[in-house]
Amino acid sequence: NPNWLAISQAAWVALVFIAIWAFHYRIAASDRATVGETGASATLRRWYMYVVLLVSLLVMLSGASSLIEVTWLKAMHSHLADYRYMGDPAGLLVAGAMVWGFHAFVISRDHVSDDRHSTLRALEGFIVVAVSIATALVAASQILYYALARALGVDHPGGVGNDVLAALAAPASQVVVYGVTWFLVRRRVAIDARAKEAERQAAIRR
C-alpha cells in the first residue's frame, strides 16, 4: 500500500532525527546542570528555545485554524472541502503542539525566572502577537465584507459564489485561533514586562 509505505518512511525519518535530537539535548542539559549557565551559553540556549517555540507555535496555529476550516466545510458538505483531508491540518496541529508543549514546559520549569528579562523571549512573544493581530484583523475584515455584501444583495461576493457560510469557514477559524492567541501571548508579554522590563525588551515593545 503506497500510503503505508510513505507513512513508514516518514516515521523512520522522524525516529532517527528524534533520537539524534534527544541525545544532544541530553548532553546540553547535563552540562547546564553540572556547570551552570551564564553569558553566551545562556544566549545560545535561548536562541534555540525561542526559535523552536516560535516556529512550532506558528505551525500549531496554522494546523488548528485549517482543521476548524476543513471540519466546518465537511459538516456543510461544501465542494470547497473536496480533496482536503482533516489528517493534514491535524498532523500539523499535533506535531506543533508536541514540540511547543515540551519546550514551553522546560522553560516554565527551569528557566522562566532568568528568561523574563531576555530580549529573545520578548522578541518571540511580540512576533507571535504581531502575526496574530495581522491574521485576526484581515480575517475579521473578510467576515465583515461578506456580511455587508450579503446585506446589500451582492451576488458572488469576492468570487466565492452564494455559499457565503462556506466562504466564512477560513476567516472565522482564523479569527478564533489567532484572536485567542493574540490575547494569551499579549498577556504573557505584559506579565513579563511587569517583572521589571529590561531596556532592550522595552525597545522591542515600542
Contacts in CASP RR format, 6 or more apart in sequence:
PFRMAT RR
TARGET T0000
AUTHOR 0000-0000-0000
METHOD contacts of the structure
MODEL  1
NPNWLAISQAAWVALVFIAIWAFHYRIAASDRATVGETGASATLRRWYMY
VVLLVSLLVMLSGASSLIEVTWLKAMHSHLADYRYMGDPAGLLVAGAMVW
GFHAFVISRDHVSDDRHSTLRALEGFIVVAVSIATALVAASQILYYALAR
ALGVDHPGGVGNDVLAALAAPASQVVVYGVTWFLVRRRVAIDARAKEAER
QAAIRR
28 45 0 8 1.000
32 41 0 8 1.000
32 45 0 8 1.000
37 45 0 8 1.000
37 114 0 8 1.000
42 114 0 8 1.000
43 120 0 8 1.000
45 111 0 8 1.000
46 115 0 8 1.000
46 118 0 8 1.000
46 120 0 8 1.000
46 121 0 8 1.000
47 120 0 8 1.000
49 103 0 8 1.000
49 106 0 8 1.000
49 107 0 8 1.000
49 111 0 8 1.000
50 118 0 8 1.000
50 120 0 8 1.000
50 121 0 8 1.000
50 123 0 8 1.000
50 124 0 8 1.000
51 124 0 8 1.000
52 99 0 8 1.000
52 103 0 8 1.000
53 100 0 8 1.000
53 103 0 8 1.000
53 104 0 8 1.000
53 107 0 8 1.000
53 124 0 8 1.000
54 124 0 8 1.000
54 125 0 8 1.000
54 127 0 8 1.000
54 128 0 8 1.000
56 95 0 8 1.000
56 96 0 8 1.000
56 97 0 8 1.000
56 99 0 8 1.000
56 100 0 8 1.000
56 101 0 8 1.000
56 103 0 8 1.000
57 96 0 8 1.000
57 100 0 8 1.000
57 128 0 8 1.000
57 181 0 8 1.000
58 128 0 8 1.000
58 131 0 8 1.000
59 92 0 8 1.000
59 95 0 8 1.000
59 96 0 8 1.000
59 99 0 8 1.000
60 92 0 8 1.000
60 93 0 8 1.000
60 96 0 8 1.000
60 97 0 8 1.000
60 100 0 8 1.000
61 132 0 8 1.000
61 177 0 8 1.000
61 178 0 8 1.000
61 181 0 8 1.000
62 89 0 8 1.000
62 92 0 8 1.000
63 89 0 8 1.000
63 90 0 8 1.000
63 91 0 8 1.000
63 92 0 8 1.000
63 93 0 8 1.000
64 89 0 8 1.000
64 93 0 8 1.000
64 173 0 8 1.000
64 177 0 8 1.000
65 89 0 8 1.000
65 170 0 8 1.000
65 173 0 8 1.000
65 174 0 8 1.000
65 176 0 8 1.000
65 177 0 8 1.000
65 178 0 8 1.000
66 88 0 8 1.000
66 89 0 8 1.000
66 92 0 8 1.000
66 173 0 8 1.000
67 86 0 8 1.000
67 89 0 8 1.000
67 90 0 8 1.000
67 93 0 8 1.000
68 169 0 8 1.000
68 172 0 8 1.000
68 173 0 8 1.000
68 176 0 8 1.000
68 177 0 8 1.000
69 89 0 8 1.000
69 169 0 8 1.000
69 170 0 8 1.000
69 173 0 8 1.000
70 81 0 8 1.000
70 84 0 8 1.000
70 85 0 8 1.000
70 86 0 8 1.000
70 89 0 8 1.000
71 86 0 8 1.000
72 166 0 8 1.000
72 169 0 8 1.000
72 172 0 8 1.000
72 173 0 8 1.000
73 80 0 8 1.000
73 81 0 8 1.000
73 84 0 8 1.000
73 166 0 8 1.000
73 169 0 8 1.000
74 81 0 8 1.000
74 86 0 8 1.000
76 165 0 8 1.000
76 166 0 8 1.000
76 169 0 8 1.000
78 163 0 8 1.000
78 166 0 8 1.000
78 169 0 8 1.000
80 163 0 8 1.000
80 166 0 8 1.000
80 167 0 8 1.000
80 169 0 8 1.000
107 115 0 8 1.000
115 121 0 8 1.000
116 192 0 8 1.000
116 195 0 8 1.000
117 195 0 8 1.000
117 196 0 8 1.000
117 197 0 8 1.000
117 198 0 8 1.000
117 201 0 8 1.000
118 198 0 8 1.000
118 201 0 8 1.000
119 198 0 8 1.000
119 200 0 8 1.000
119 201 0 8 1.000
119 204 0 8 1.000
121 192 0 8 1.000
121 201 0 8 1.000
122 189 0 8 1.000
122 192 0 8 1.000
122 198 0 8 1.000
122 200 0 8 1.000
122 201 0 8 1.000
122 204 0 8 1.000
122 205 0 8 1.000
123 204 0 8 1.000
125 185 0 8 1.000
125 188 0 8 1.000
125 189 0 8 1.000
126 189 0 8 1.000
126 204 0 8 1.000
126 205 0 8 1.000
128 181 0 8 1.000
128 185 0 8 1.000
129 182 0 8 1.000
129 185 0 8 1.000
129 186 0 8 1.000
129 189 0 8 1.000
131 178 0 8 1.000
132 178 0 8 1.000
132 179 0 8 1.000
132 181 0 8 1.000
132 182 0 8 1.000
132 185 0 8 1.000
133 182 0 8 1.000
135 174 0 8 1.000
135 178 0 8 1.000
136 174 0 8 1.000
136 175 0 8 1.000
136 178 0 8 1.000
136 179 0 8 1.000
136 182 0 8 1.000
138 171 0 8 1.000
138 174 0 8 1.000
139 170 0 8 1.000
139 171 0 8 1.000
139 172 0 8 1.000
139 174 0 8 1.000
139 175 0 8 1.000
139 178 0 8 1.000
140 171 0 8 1.000
140 175 0 8 1.000
142 170 0 8 1.000
142 171 0 8 1.000
143 168 0 8 1.000
143 171 0 8 1.000
143 172 0 8 1.000
143 175 0 8 1.000
145 157 0 8 1.000
145 158 0 8 1.000
146 157 0 8 1.000
146 160 0 8 1.000
146 164 0 8 1.000
146 167 0 8 1.000
146 168 0 8 1.000
146 171 0 8 1.000
149 157 0 8 1.000
149 158 0 8 1.000
149 164 0 8 1.000
150 157 0 8 1.000
150 164 0 8 1.000
155 161 0 8 1.000
155 162 0 8 1.000
156 162 0 8 1.000
157 164 0 8 1.000
157 167 0 8 1.000
158 167 0 8 1.000
160 166 0 8 1.000
160 167 0 8 1.000
161 167 0 8 1.000
189 205 0 8 1.000
192 201 0 8 1.000
193 201 0 8 1.000
193 202 0 8 1.000
193 205 0 8 1.000
197 205 0 8 1.000
END
